[in-house]
């Protein structure tokens, strides 16, 4: 076993120790400890899933009832980024020597959505989320509408341009704002997968109602297929966002479905073809016209790659020539999501006070504090562990073949032999 992997007994202790924080405590030492533990759990969960190993991180999160706590902590950071972070960036007396801690707070949301993407693949994780599944559906809806508006992609572009202009051109706070916008794109893409897994596993009337009636998710997904924010043209060449980076696509692979395309189509398939969903969804003129746009995308090449879509094709063909009856008006005692509203109402009117408190107490570490934090993080982000999570094996710096030996001096270059 790699030294950087965590043992099941450690993972269980980390999961049991997970606790809910208040907005004011974000970035504190106790919060940072939990961030490190969640980071380790995330890396271990990805590692276990990638080698089809015993997924003990998922098992502990389910058995200890901590899935809903992860959802709460993720939404807490989402609120912090929207309400506190912009104030913090505008404070005149805030000129930190390092933005290291702040970046960790911003990155925390990405870490949790990553972990949720890995564990929500399993039905028992969806069941263990209980009422927080409604909050998670709302969260995914916020991210998907942002993605469909292409606002997140603009953030990624700004980040890449800022990197090209060099570090001297912008202040550390501006760089942090740009990194935040770029991360938003990554997070929104993960939310696509999480939503798909919810549509796979949930039978809850409240959750189905929320997706179909409150948020009209089928139309949001049609919009995503239409604008396809993970695909773009650069200098006449097609690029797709695969494995967290933009990659050039050779002409022969242009029609090849990416994992993200697949997630959106499967979510649509689930939402439109499950019997419960068909009874609840209102196929009014607007919704019907939006859904019929999909027929233009359901080409033979696409259906060959995901044969289940034949049924969706058939359904849309039938929808084109019929007017489905409106959904029956049923009396439903509907649950409502609480996390976002609770966090916002609890801190309403205190945003500036929280920002000032955090500038003074949290994001102003001494040199010694920073040294200790850097040592702890070096253990968390162990290089061997990070390498094992990469989708591609490292290549030799000399010949380009798969490499197994890393340079002991720079730790960055790889070789296939001595």
N, C-alpha and C positions, 0 to 999 in steps of 0.2 A: 504493500500500500504506500502511495506517495506520502511524504511527510506532511504535505500541506492539506491533505484530505482530512475531514473531521470524522471521528469515529461516531457510530450510532449513539453511544452513551453521551458524547459531547453534544450531538445534535439535539438529543432529547432535553438536555439541560438548557440549551439555548432556547428551544421552543417553549419550555415551561416558564422560563424567565421573561418572556415577551410581555410587555405591559403597554397600556395606553398612556400617551403623553398629552399635556395641554399645549396650546399654541405657543405660550410663553417659554416653555421648556425646550422647544426645538433648537438643536445645535448645542445644548448643554452637555457636560461630560457624561451624565447618565444616558442621555439620548444618543451620544456618539458611540457609547458601548453597545447599545442595542443596534445601532446602524451597522457596526462591524459584525455583530452576530448574524444579522439578517443577510449581510453580504456573504458571509461564509455559508450560511444555509442555502442561499441562492446558487452559489457556485457548486456546492455539493449536489443539489437537486438536479442541476443541468448535467453534471457529470454522470450521476446515476441514470438519468433518462437517456443520455446519449449512448451509454454502453449497455442499456437494457438491464441494469443492475437492480437489486432490491431498493426500491424508492422509499427509504426509511424517513427521509425529511418530510415527504408528503404524508406518510403514515402518522408521524408524530403531530403534524399540524392538524390533521383530522381528529386523532384520538384526544388531543389536548384542547380541542375546540378553539384553535387560534386563527382559523382562516378569516373570520370576521374582524379580528383584531388587525390583521394585515391590511384589510380593506380600509379600516378606520385610519390607520397610520398613513396610508397612501393619500387618502382624501385630505388629511390634516396638512400634508405638504402641498397638495394642490391649492388649498385655501391660502396657506402661507405665501406661496409663490404669487398668487393673485392679489392678496391684500397687504401683506407686510413687506415683501421684497421690493416692490416699486418705491415705497416710502423710504426704505433703508438706502436705496441707491441715490435718492435725492437729498439725503441729509448732508448738509454742508460740512459738518465736523467729522464725517465718516471717511477716513482715508486709510484703510487697513494696510499693514505691511504685507500681508498675504491674504488671498481670498480662498485659501485651501479649505477651511472649514465651511465657508459659504457654498463652495462647489459641492461638498459632500451632502449638504442639505438638499441642494437642487437635484443631485443625482439620486437621492434616496427614493424618490417616486419611481424612477426608472428601474431601480433594483427590485422594488416590490412588485411592479407590474410584470417584470421578468420572472420572478418567482411564481406569481399567480398564473402566468401563462404556462409554466411547466406543470404546476399541480392541478390546475382546472381541467386539464386534459382528462382527468379521471372523474367519474360520476360522483364518487363519495366526497370529493372536495367540494363539488357544487352543493351537495346536500348539507355538508358541514358548514357552509357559509350561512345557512339559514336566512334570517331576515336581511342580512347585509347583501344578499344577492340583488335586492332591489337597488341598493346604493351603488352596487357595482354596475348594474345596467345603466343607471343614470350617468355614472362616471364614463362608461364606454360611449354613451350617446354624446356627451360633451366632447370627447376626444374625436369621435368620428365626424361630427359636424365641423370641427376645426380642420380636420384632415380634408374633408370634401371642399372646404373653402380655400384650400391650398395655402393657408396662412403658415402652416408648419413648414412647408417646403421652402417658403421664402426665408424662414429663419435659418434653415440649413445652408441656403445659398449665401446669406449674409455672413454666416460663420466661416464658410470656405473662403469668401473674399477677404474677410478680416485676417485670416491666417496668411493669405498671400501678401497683404500689405505690410505684414511684420508687426512684432509686439510693441514697437515704439509708437505706432500710429494711434493706438487707443489706450485708454486707462484700464486698470485691472477690473474696475467695476463695469465698464462698457464691455470688456471681453466676457465677463461673467454673464451679462445680459444676452450677449450673442450666443454663448454656449447654452444658455437656458432655452433659447428659441430653437436651437438645433436639436437639443434633447427632446423637445416637445414633439418633434417629428417621429423620433424613435418610439416614444411612449405611445403616441397615437396609433402607430402600426401594431404595437403589442396589443392594444385595446381591441383591434380587429380580431385577433386570434382568441382573446378572452371571451369576446361576445359570441364567437362561433361555438366555443365549448359550452357556453351557457345555453345556446339554442339546442345543442346536442342533448344535454342532460336534464334540463328542468321541465317539470310537469306542473309547477306551481301556477295556479290561476292568476295570482297577483303579478307574478313575473312576466307571464305571457301577455297579460293585459297591458302591463307597463311598456313592453317592447312594441306591441302592435297598435294599441289605442292611444297611449300617451305620447310615445315618441315616433310612431310610424316608421319603425326601423327598416321595413322593406324599401321604402322610398329613399332613405338615407343610403342604403347599400346600393341601390340603382345609381344614385348620384356618384358614389365611389367608383363603380364600374365605368361610368361615363367619363369621369375626369382622370381616373387612374393615377393618383399622385405619386405612386412608386415607379412611374415610368416617365421618361422625358427624352427629348432630342437635344443633343449637344453637338454643334459643328456638323450637322447633317447625320450624326450617328445616334442610334438608339442606345439609351442606358436604362438599366433597371436597378432598383435598390434591393440588393440581395446580400444576406449575411452582414447587415449593418454598413454596407458601403455601396456607392454607385458603381456599377460594372457595365462595361461596353458589351453589347449583345451582337454577336455575328448575325448577318442577314438570314442565315438558315434557321436561327433560333428565335426569330422575332415573334412567332406565334406560340412559342412554348410558354405554358402556364407557370407562373411563379407560385411559391407557397402562399403568398398573400392573395393572389387571384383566387386560388383554391379555397382559402378561408372565407372569402366574401361569397363565392358561389354556394358553398356548403351551408353557410348561414341563411342565405336566401332560400335554398332548397328546404331547409328545416322550417323556416317561418311561413313558407307558402304551401307546403305540402302536408304538414302534420294536420290531422283531422281537427284537433282542438284549435289550431291556429286559423284554419279556414273558416271555422264557425265564428270566430271572434273578429276577424279582419273586415274592415269596411271597404269593399271593392267599388267605391264610388268612381265617378268619371275621372277625377284627377288621379287617384291611385291607380286605376286601371290603365290610363294612358302612360303613366310613369313606368309601370311594370311591363307594358308591351314594348317599351324601348329595348328590353333585354333580348327580344327576338333577333335584333340585328347583331348582337354579340355572340349568340349561340350558334357559332359556325360548326361545320363538320369537324374541323381540326380541334376545336375546343372540346366538343362532346366526346371525341375519341380519347382525349386525355382524362376526362372525368365522366365515365359512362352513365353515372346516376343522373346526369343532366338531361338525358333523353326524356325522363319523366317530367322534368320542369318544362322542357320544350313542348311536350304534349299538353301540359296544363295551360301554358300560355296560348297555345293554338286554340284550345277550347274557350279560354277567357276572351279571346278576340271576337268570337262569334256569339257570346252569351252575355247576359247581364245578371251576375249572381245576386241572389236576394240579399238585402241589407242584413247585418247581424242582428240577432234577437236582442231586445233590450232585457238584460238580466240584472237582477238586483245582486250586486256583489259588495260584500264588506271588504273593501280593498285596503291592504296595508300600504303605508306610504314610507318612502325612504326617509331616514332621519339624520344621517351623519353630517352631510353638508350643512343642512339647515341648523342643526344643533351647534356645530363648530362656529358658524357665522353669527348666530344670534348670541351665543355665549361671549363672543369677543367684539361684538358690534360697538363702534365708538371708541375702541381701545387700540386700533391698528397702529396709530402713531406712537402711543405709549409703549406698546410691545416692541416696535422697531427701535425706539430710543433705548429701552432696557437691554435689548439684545446687542446693540452696538457697544454699549458700555460693559455689559457683564459677559456676553457670550462670544462675540466675534472680535475680541480684542485680546488674544492670548499672549502670554509672555513668551520669551524665546525658549525657556525651559519647557513650558506647556507644549509648544510646537514640536520640540525635539522628541518628547515622549510620545506625542500623537503620531509623528512620522515613523517612529520605531514600531508602534502598534500596527500602523497601516501597512508597513513593509511585510509584516507577518501575515496580515489578512490577504493582501494582493500578492501572494507568493508567485514568482515567475513560472515555476513548473506547473502550478495549478492553472494559471491563466493559459499557458500553452495547450494544456490538455482540453481546454474548452473551445479552442479554435476549430472552426469547421474544416480548415485546410491544413494539411501537414506542412511544416516548414520546408523551404527549398534551399538547396546548396548555393552558397554565394558564388561558387566558381562555375559549376556545370549546370545548375538549375534542376538537378534531380532531387528526389525526396531525401531529406537530410535527417540524421539522428544525433549528430554531435554539435553542441553549441560552443561558441568561442568562450573560453573561461575568463578572458580578459574583459571584453566589451559586453558580453552576455546578450548581444543583439544579433550577431551573425551566426549562420549555421553552415555546417560542412557535412559531406557524405563520408569523408574519411579524414585521417589525420593531416 
